[in-house]
Amino acid sequence: MKTEDAIKHFGGKKIELARALKISPSAVTMWGEEIPLLRQYQLERITDGALKADPIAA
């Protein structure tokens, strides 16, 4: 899962993605292009599958 796609899902703002995960926006910044796999699974769950984890890409 690309960080950019998750940010777009949450309204295009890094702070909204961070808020959804209950982490700091600076933590999101440190991910780079790909979201860490455990965070991907967390996002898949909290978005009811709208965002899908991609274990191969991670």
N, C-alpha and C positions, 0 to 999 in steps of 0.2 A: 504494500500500500504506500502510495506516495504521500509525503507530507502535504504537498500542495493540494491534493484531492481532499484530504481531511479538513484542511483549513477552509476550502471552498464550501464543504458540506456545512460547516458551522458559521457561515455568513461571511467568509473571506477575511476573518480576523484571527490572528494567532492567539490572541487573548481569550477568545471564545472557545477555541479548541482546548486550550490549557484549563479553562474553567470547567469544561465538561469532564475532563480527566482529573480534576482537582490537583493540578500541578502548576508550576510556575511557567510563564511564557518563555523564560530563558531556557527551561528544559526542552521545550518544543524547538527552539532555535538550535539546540545542540544536536538534534536528530539528523540533520542534513536532509538528503533527498528521500530516504526511506525511513519509515517509522519502525522502531524496534518491534520485534514479533509479539512480545507480550502485550505491548500497547495496542498493536493491531487487533489482537483478540478482544481486548477491552473495548476498543472502538466498535468492533463488529457487534458486540453484545449491547452496548448502550445505544447504538443506532438501529437496533432490531434488524441487523443485516443489511442496512442501506450501504454501509461500508463493509467490504469483505477483506479478511486477512489473507495475505498471500505468502505462505510459508516458504515457497520456492524463491521468491525475490528477496526475502529478508536475510 
